[in-house]
Amino acid sequence: MNNCPSALAEPVTDDSHPLTQPFTGASPYDTYVHASVLNSLQHPLTEAPDEMGFLVTTQVMELWFTLIVYEWRSARVAFAKDDLHAAMDALVRSRRALTALNGAWAPIAALTPAQFNGFRAAFGQASGFQSAMYRHMEFLLGDKSSGMLRAHRGDPAVHEALAEAYREPSLYDEVLAFLHRQGLPVPRSVRERDVTSPYTSEPGVVDVWRHIYAGPQHHPHLALGELLTDIAELVTRWRFEHVLVVRRAMGSKPGSAGSAGLAWLEKRAARPVFPELWEVRGDV
């Protein structure tokens, strides 16, 4: 057994200790993490005790969206370079971030209608579907929408960043292009499709994944398929968790900013992510 005392077990009481010396400005930790900025961004508009949790949960999710977009963009670049190892690493990191994102619902998952109504009116026309970073995630998944892009025209910097994601191939487009360069028969219609259109299932791509899943069980392409399936499942779970949170807090009432609320979320949640990976499982 190690009897050495932990440096963190005892409080620092020595005034000469480096940790007790005054900083010349902000602490190095704050300079790097910007914690004071993050901690200053919560401005509840009501006295409702649950509004703070709603604000923090929403802001934390935005940070997870940012990380997931970063990782998916990294993976997309790696696929374009035929660097499967780097692409898989980025996808694994994004899987961890998605798991954390799903866990972020916990502080508001059990809001009652009365608790939600205590602050709902305060955010007026604000709605989660207006999140540009979440829309960026969906564009990377191949769920493109010119209407959702148009909604952000009033903010030029946000609009241009999102427009870039709209015009570029999705993560899944780059996966399929990579598989084609690896000798798999991805149809030309898929490889040359209009990438600003929403991706829909293609029988020829089902055939590609069927070939992969019928092959050696330790092949890197099968591992890629399973990793993408993990990501698709986690995204779908996040969407359905959103449905449950809204159903519990407000039922079938209309949503903010004129959306259909629960009905709109249920429709979005039902859209498959990487559809052929789900279809092929019945053929294996």
C-alpha positions in Angstrom: 0.0 0.0 0.0 1.3 3.4 -0.9 1.6 5.5 2.2 2.8 8.7 0.5 0.5 11.6 1.2 -1.4 13.1 -1.7 -0.5 16.6 -2.6 -4.2 17.3 -2.8 -5.1 15.6 0.5 -4.0 18.5 2.7 -4.8 22.2 2.3 -2.0 24.5 1.3 -1.2 26.7 4.4 2.3 27.8 3.6 2.2 31.4 2.4 5.4 30.8 0.5 3.9 28.0 -1.6 3.6 28.8 -5.3 -0.1 28.0 -5.3 -0.8 30.8 -2.8 1.1 33.5 -4.6 -1.1 36.2 -6.1 -1.5 36.1 -9.9 -0.4 39.2 -11.8 -3.8 39.2 -13.6 -6.2 36.4 -14.4 -5.1 33.0 -13.3 -3.4 30.9 -16.0 -6.3 28.5 -15.7 -8.8 31.3 -16.5 -6.6 32.6 -19.3 -6.6 29.2 -20.9 -10.2 28.0 -20.2 -11.9 31.4 -20.0 -14.0 30.1 -17.1 -14.9 33.6 -16.0 -16.4 34.3 -19.4 -18.3 31.0 -19.4 -19.6 31.6 -15.9 -20.8 35.1 -16.8 -23.1 34.0 -19.6 -26.1 32.8 -17.5 -28.7 35.6 -17.3 -32.1 34.2 -16.1 -35.0 36.4 -17.0 -37.3 35.2 -14.3 -37.3 34.2 -10.7 -38.2 30.6 -11.6 -35.7 28.2 -9.9 -35.5 25.9 -12.9 -34.5 28.5 -15.4 -30.8 28.5 -14.4 -30.7 24.7 -15.0 -32.3 25.2 -18.4 -29.9 27.9 -19.4 -26.8 25.9 -18.3 -28.0 22.7 -19.9 -28.6 24.5 -23.2 -25.2 26.2 -23.1 -23.4 23.0 -22.3 -25.1 21.3 -25.2 -23.9 24.1 -27.5 -20.3 23.4 -26.4 -20.8 19.7 -27.1 -22.2 20.5 -30.5 -19.1 22.6 -31.2 -16.8 19.7 -30.3 -18.7 17.2 -32.3 -18.6 19.4 -35.4 -14.9 19.8 -34.9 -14.4 16.1 -34.7 -16.6 15.3 -37.7 -14.9 17.9 -39.8 -11.5 16.4 -38.8 -12.8 13.0 -39.8 -14.1 14.3 -43.1 -10.7 15.8 -44.0 -9.0 12.5 -43.0 -11.3 10.4 -45.2 -10.6 12.8 -48.1 -6.9 12.0 -47.6 -7.6 8.2 -47.3 -6.3 8.3 -43.7 -8.6 5.8 -42.2 -6.7 5.7 -38.9 -7.0 9.5 -38.3 -10.6 9.4 -39.4 -11.5 6.6 -37.0 -9.7 8.4 -34.1 -11.8 11.5 -34.7 -15.0 9.5 -34.9 -14.2 7.7 -31.7 -13.6 11.1 -30.0 -17.0 12.3 -31.4 -18.6 9.2 -30.0 -17.4 10.1 -26.5 -18.7 13.6 -27.0 -22.1 12.4 -28.2 -22.3 10.2 -25.1 -21.7 13.2 -22.9 -24.1 15.3 -24.9 -26.9 12.7 -24.3 -26.1 12.8 -20.6 -26.5 16.6 -20.6 -30.3 16.3 -20.6 -30.3 15.1 -17.0 -30.8 18.5 -15.3 -34.0 19.3 -17.2 -35.3 15.8 -18.1 -38.0 15.8 -15.5 -39.4 19.3 -15.7 -43.1 19.4 -15.0 -45.4 21.6 -17.1 -45.7 24.0 -14.2 -42.0 24.2 -13.7 -41.4 24.8 -17.5 -44.2 27.4 -17.7 -42.5 29.3 -14.9 -39.9 30.6 -17.4 -41.0 29.5 -20.8 -42.5 32.9 -21.8 -39.2 34.6 -21.0 -37.4 33.2 -24.0 -40.1 34.4 -26.4 -39.3 33.4 -30.0 -36.1 31.6 -29.1 -36.2 27.9 -30.0 -33.6 25.1 -30.1 -34.1 24.5 -33.8 -32.5 27.9 -34.3 -29.1 26.6 -33.1 -26.7 27.1 -35.9 -24.1 24.7 -34.5 -26.7 21.9 -34.2 -27.7 22.7 -37.8 -24.0 22.4 -38.7 -24.1 18.9 -37.2 -27.1 17.9 -39.3 -25.5 19.3 -42.4 -22.4 17.2 -41.7 -24.7 14.1 -41.4 -26.1 14.8 -44.8 -29.4 16.3 -43.7 -29.1 19.5 -45.8 -31.8 22.2 -45.8 -31.8 25.5 -47.8 -34.6 26.8 -45.6 -32.7 26.2 -42.4 -29.7 27.9 -43.9 -31.8 30.9 -45.1 -33.1 31.4 -41.5 -29.6 32.6 -40.5 -29.1 35.3 -43.1 -29.5 38.0 -40.6 -26.2 37.0 -38.9 -23.5 37.1 -41.7 -20.7 35.3 -39.9 -23.0 32.5 -38.7 -24.7 32.3 -42.1 -21.4 32.0 -44.0 -20.0 29.3 -41.8 -23.2 27.3 -42.1 -23.3 27.9 -45.9 -19.9 26.4 -46.2 -21.1 23.3 -44.5 -24.1 23.3 -46.7 -22.0 23.5 -49.9 -19.4 20.9 -48.9 -19.8 17.1 -49.0 -21.1 15.7 -45.8 -19.1 13.4 -43.5 -21.0 10.4 -45.0 -20.3 11.6 -48.6 -16.6 11.5 -47.8 -17.0 8.0 -46.2 -18.6 6.7 -49.4 -16.0 8.4 -51.6 -13.3 6.8 -49.5 -14.9 3.4 -49.8 -15.0 3.8 -53.6 -11.3 4.6 -53.7 -10.8 1.4 -51.7 -12.3 -0.5 -54.6 -15.9 -0.8 -53.4 -18.6 -0.2 -56.0 -20.2 3.0 -54.7 -22.6 4.1 -57.5 -21.6 7.0 -59.6 -25.0 8.7 -59.0 -24.0 8.8 -55.3 -20.5 10.0 -55.9 -21.6 12.7 -58.2 -24.8 13.7 -56.5 -25.7 17.3 -55.5 -24.3 17.5 -52.0 -26.6 20.4 -51.1 -29.6 17.9 -51.3 -30.5 15.8 -48.3 -29.0 12.4 -48.4 -31.4 9.5 -48.9 -30.9 5.8 -48.9 -29.5 4.3 -52.1 -29.8 0.5 -53.0 -26.2 0.5 -54.4 -24.8 1.8 -51.1 -26.8 -0.9 -49.3 -25.0 -3.4 -51.5 -21.6 -1.9 -50.6 -22.3 -2.3 -46.9 -23.7 -5.8 -47.5 -20.4 -6.8 -49.1 -18.5 -5.3 -46.1 -20.6 -7.0 -43.5 -20.5 -10.4 -45.3 -16.7 -10.2 -45.2 -14.1 -10.8 -42.5 -15.4 -9.7 -39.1 -12.2 -7.9 -38.2 -11.8 -5.9 -41.4 -11.3 -2.2 -40.9 -14.2 -1.3 -43.1 -16.6 -3.3 -40.9 -15.1 -1.6 -37.9 -15.9 1.7 -39.6 -19.4 0.6 -40.3 -20.0 -0.2 -36.6 -18.4 3.0 -35.5 -20.7 5.0 -37.8 -23.7 2.9 -36.5 -22.7 3.9 -32.9 -22.7 7.5 -33.9 -26.0 7.2 -35.8 -27.5 5.5 -32.7 -26.3 8.2 -30.3 -27.6 11.0 -32.5 -31.0 9.2 -32.7 -31.1 8.7 -29.0 -30.4 12.4 -28.5 -33.3 13.3 -30.8 -35.7 11.0 -29.0 -34.5 12.2 -25.6 -35.4 15.7 -26.8 -38.9 14.4 -27.8 -39.4 12.9 -24.3 -38.2 16.0 -22.5 -40.6 18.2 -24.5 -43.4 15.7 -24.2 -43.0 15.7 -20.4 -42.6 19.5 -20.0 -45.2 20.8 -22.4 -47.1 17.9 -24.1 -48.4 18.6 -27.6 -48.5 22.4 -27.3 -47.1 24.5 -30.2 -43.4 25.1 -30.0 -41.6 28.4 -29.8 -41.1 30.6 -32.9 -44.1 29.0 -34.7 -42.8 25.4 -34.8 -45.2 22.5 -34.4 -43.4 21.6 -31.2 -43.6 17.9 -30.3 -44.9 16.8 -33.8 -42.0 18.5 -35.5 -39.5 16.9 -33.2 -41.0 13.5 -33.6 -40.8 13.8 -37.4 -37.1 14.9 -37.2 -36.3 12.1 -34.7 -37.6 9.5 -37.1 -35.2 10.4 -39.9 -32.5 7.8 -40.1 -28.8 8.7 -39.8 -26.6 6.8 -42.3 -29.7 4.8 -43.5 -28.0 2.0 -45.4 -26.2 0.9 -42.3 -29.5 0.1 -40.7 -31.1 -1.5 -43.8 -28.1 -3.9 -44.3 -28.5 -5.4 -40.8 -31.5 -7.4 -41.9 -29.5 -9.0 -44.7 -26.6 -10.2 -42.8 
